[in-house]
């Protein structure tokens, strides 16, 4: 296991997240990926995931009293998604602090959204264990409050949902998404996804760093074509 001495870089991280760990070993564990060793952050990630979801749900519920359950769920999914939490990890500058095994380091683990997102959840889990729900939930809320307040609630439905609703409203079957190409290194892949539907003679293509994002872009392109025909 890595040294349990609190290092300057750990002190900087704690100032950024707004919490000072009393037990250095707990912070180190929260920053330790399973590829580094057996004493890793997976269990902390498990409880942190529940805390993050609960806190974000409460923030959305309080800030947007007029939104229905479906809209609130979509907003929460956006904030606590792998990509959303990875963005938070970038703000915390977590990449250089995460302890990774040699293979994971060489394959670009410090830039992998899933690893960074899991580490954010593990930090939340560590705070929950050490400080309890009240303090931990307040700290986690401070991580998300600005993002919650700045959400565009008029675009809670994503492009795939909007396209599906458009097609169903006109009696067409659901669209079909197909990955047509994957390029780049394992840690920096680019996905090209084609979207086709019975309402359009030509398919539309979306390109992004993940399959889900590429599908959304393809759906948005298809929707734009259909709405302007």
C-alpha positions as CSV (number, residue, x, y, z in Angstrom):
1,X,0.0,0.0,0.0
2,X,1.2,3.5,-0.7
3,X,2.6,5.7,2.1
4,X,0.0,6.9,4.6
5,X,1.8,10.3,5.1
6,X,-0.4,13.2,3.9
7,X,1.5,14.7,1.0
8,X,1.2,18.3,-0.3
9,X,-0.7,17.1,-3.3
10,X,-3.2,15.5,-1.0
11,X,-3.6,18.7,1.0
12,X,-4.3,20.6,-2.2
13,X,-6.9,18.0,-3.2
14,X,-8.6,18.3,0.1
15,X,-8.8,22.1,-0.1
16,X,-10.4,21.7,-3.5
17,X,-13.0,19.2,-2.5
18,X,-13.8,21.0,0.7
19,X,-13.0,18.2,3.2
20,X,-10.0,17.3,5.3
21,X,-9.6,13.6,5.9
22,X,-8.7,12.8,9.5
23,X,-7.3,9.4,8.5
24,X,-4.7,9.6,5.6
25,X,-5.1,5.9,4.9
26,X,-8.8,6.4,4.0
27,X,-7.9,9.2,1.4
28,X,-5.2,7.0,-0.1
29,X,-7.6,4.1,-0.4
30,X,-10.2,6.3,-2.1
31,X,-7.5,7.2,-4.7
32,X,-6.4,3.6,-5.3
33,X,-7.7,1.8,-8.3
34,X,-8.1,-2.0,-8.2
35,X,-5.2,-2.4,-10.6
36,X,-2.8,-1.1,-8.0
37,X,-3.6,-3.6,-5.3
38,X,-6.1,-5.4,-3.1
39,X,-6.7,-2.4,-0.7
40,X,-8.5,-0.4,-3.3
41,X,-11.4,2.0,-3.7
42,X,-14.1,-0.3,-5.0
43,X,-16.1,-0.6,-1.7
44,X,-15.8,3.1,-1.1
45,X,-17.1,3.7,-4.7
46,X,-20.1,1.5,-3.9
47,X,-21.3,3.6,-1.0
48,X,-20.2,6.8,-2.6
49,X,-22.4,6.1,-5.6
50,X,-25.5,5.9,-3.4
51,X,-24.5,9.2,-1.6
52,X,-23.9,11.1,-4.9
53,X,-27.2,10.0,-6.4
54,X,-29.2,10.9,-3.3
55,X,-27.6,14.3,-2.9
56,X,-28.0,15.3,-6.6
57,X,-31.6,14.0,-6.5
58,X,-32.4,16.2,-3.5
59,X,-30.7,19.3,-5.1
60,X,-32.7,18.9,-8.3
61,X,-35.9,18.3,-6.3
62,X,-35.4,21.5,-4.4
63,X,-34.2,23.7,-7.3
64,X,-36.8,22.6,-9.8
65,X,-40.2,22.2,-8.0
66,X,-42.1,22.3,-11.3
67,X,-40.3,19.5,-13.1
68,X,-41.9,16.0,-13.3
69,X,-40.1,12.8,-12.2
70,X,-39.0,11.9,-15.7
71,X,-37.3,15.3,-16.3
72,X,-35.6,15.2,-12.9
73,X,-34.3,11.7,-13.6
74,X,-32.9,12.7,-16.9
75,X,-31.1,15.7,-15.3
76,X,-29.7,13.6,-12.5
77,X,-28.5,11.0,-15.1
78,X,-26.6,13.8,-16.9
79,X,-24.9,15.0,-13.7
80,X,-23.9,11.7,-12.3
81,X,-23.1,9.9,-15.5
82,X,-19.6,8.7,-16.2
83,X,-18.9,11.7,-18.3
84,X,-20.4,14.1,-15.7
85,X,-18.4,12.8,-12.8
86,X,-15.2,12.6,-15.0
87,X,-15.7,16.4,-15.6
88,X,-15.8,16.9,-11.9
89,X,-12.7,14.8,-11.5
90,X,-11.0,17.2,-14.0
91,X,-11.9,20.1,-11.8
92,X,-10.4,18.3,-8.8
93,X,-7.3,17.5,-10.9
94,X,-7.6,13.9,-9.8
95,X,-5.7,12.3,-12.7
96,X,-2.2,12.6,-11.4
97,X,-3.3,11.5,-7.9
98,X,-5.0,8.2,-8.7
99,X,-2.9,5.1,-7.9
100,X,-2.9,2.8,-10.9
101,X,-1.2,-0.5,-11.8
102,X,1.6,-0.4,-14.4
103,X,-0.6,-1.8,-17.1
104,X,-3.5,0.7,-16.4
105,X,-1.0,3.6,-16.4
106,X,0.4,2.6,-19.8
107,X,-3.0,2.2,-21.4
108,X,-4.0,5.7,-20.4
109,X,-6.0,5.0,-17.3
110,X,-5.5,8.5,-16.0
111,X,-7.6,9.8,-18.9
112,X,-10.3,7.1,-18.7
113,X,-13.6,8.6,-17.7
114,X,-14.8,5.5,-15.9
115,X,-11.8,5.4,-13.6
116,X,-12.0,9.1,-12.8
117,X,-15.8,8.9,-12.2
118,X,-15.3,5.9,-9.9
119,X,-12.6,7.9,-7.9
120,X,-15.0,10.8,-7.4
121,X,-17.6,8.4,-5.9
122,X,-14.9,6.7,-3.8
123,X,-14.0,10.1,-2.3
124,X,-17.6,10.7,-1.4
125,X,-17.7,7.2,0.1
126,X,-14.6,7.9,2.2
127,X,-16.2,11.1,3.6
128,X,-19.4,9.2,4.3
129,X,-17.5,6.6,6.4
130,X,-15.4,9.1,8.3
131,X,-17.7,12.1,8.8
132,X,-21.2,10.6,8.5
133,X,-24.1,11.4,6.2
134,X,-24.8,14.9,7.3
135,X,-21.3,16.3,6.7
136,X,-20.6,14.2,3.6
137,X,-23.9,15.1,1.9
138,X,-23.2,18.8,2.5
139,X,-19.7,18.5,0.9
140,X,-21.0,16.6,-2.1
141,X,-23.8,19.1,-2.5
142,X,-21.2,21.8,-2.8
143,X,-19.6,19.9,-5.7
144,X,-22.8,20.0,-7.7
145,X,-24.7,23.1,-6.6
146,X,-23.4,25.4,-9.4
147,X,-24.0,22.8,-12.1
148,X,-27.6,22.2,-10.8
149,X,-28.3,25.9,-10.8
150,X,-27.0,26.4,-14.4
151,X,-28.9,23.5,-16.0
152,X,-31.0,24.2,-19.1
153,X,-34.2,22.6,-18.0
154,X,-35.8,23.2,-21.4
155,X,-33.5,20.6,-22.9
156,X,-33.9,17.8,-20.4
157,X,-35.0,15.4,-23.1
158,X,-32.0,14.1,-25.1
159,X,-31.9,13.9,-28.9
160,X,-32.6,10.1,-28.9
161,X,-35.7,10.6,-26.8
162,X,-36.9,13.5,-29.0
163,X,-36.3,11.6,-32.2
164,X,-38.2,8.6,-30.8
165,X,-41.1,10.8,-29.8
166,X,-41.2,12.5,-33.2
167,X,-41.3,9.1,-35.0
168,X,-43.9,7.6,-32.8
169,X,-46.1,10.7,-33.1
170,X,-46.2,10.2,-36.8
171,X,-46.6,6.4,-36.7
172,X,-43.1,5.4,-37.7
173,X,-41.1,2.5,-36.1
174,X,-38.2,3.3,-33.8
175,X,-34.8,4.3,-35.3
176,X,-31.9,2.0,-35.7
177,X,-28.4,2.8,-34.5
178,X,-25.3,1.0,-35.8
179,X,-21.6,1.5,-35.0
180,X,-20.0,1.8,-38.4
181,X,-16.4,2.5,-37.3
182,X,-14.2,2.7,-34.2
183,X,-10.8,4.3,-34.5
184,X,-8.0,5.5,-32.2
185,X,-6.1,4.0,-29.4
186,X,-7.9,2.0,-26.6
187,X,-7.8,5.0,-24.2
188,X,-8.7,7.6,-26.9
189,X,-11.3,5.9,-29.1
190,X,-13.6,7.6,-31.6
191,X,-16.9,6.1,-32.4
192,X,-18.9,6.6,-35.6
193,X,-22.6,5.7,-35.3
194,X,-25.2,5.7,-38.1
195,X,-28.8,6.4,-37.4
196,X,-31.5,5.3,-39.8
197,X,-35.3,5.4,-39.8
198,X,-38.2,4.8,-42.1
199,X,-39.1,8.5,-42.2
200,X,-35.9,9.4,-43.9
201,X,-34.3,8.2,-47.1
202,X,-30.8,8.7,-45.9
203,X,-29.2,7.9,-42.6
204,X,-27.3,10.3,-40.4
205,X,-23.9,9.8,-38.8
206,X,-22.6,11.0,-35.4
207,X,-19.0,10.9,-34.2
208,X,-17.8,11.2,-30.6
209,X,-15.6,9.7,-27.9
210,X,-18.2,7.2,-26.8
211,X,-20.9,5.2,-28.4
212,X,-23.6,6.9,-26.4
213,X,-22.5,10.3,-27.4
214,X,-22.2,9.3,-31.0
215,X,-25.7,8.0,-31.0
216,X,-27.0,11.2,-29.5
217,X,-25.2,13.2,-32.2
218,X,-26.6,11.0,-35.0
219,X,-30.1,11.3,-33.5
220,X,-29.7,15.1,-33.3
221,X,-28.7,15.2,-37.0
222,X,-31.6,13.0,-38.0
223,X,-34.1,15.1,-36.1
224,X,-32.8,18.2,-37.7
225,X,-33.3,16.7,-41.1
226,X,-36.8,15.5,-40.4
227,X,-37.9,18.7,-38.8
228,X,-36.8,20.8,-41.8
229,X,-38.1,18.5,-44.6
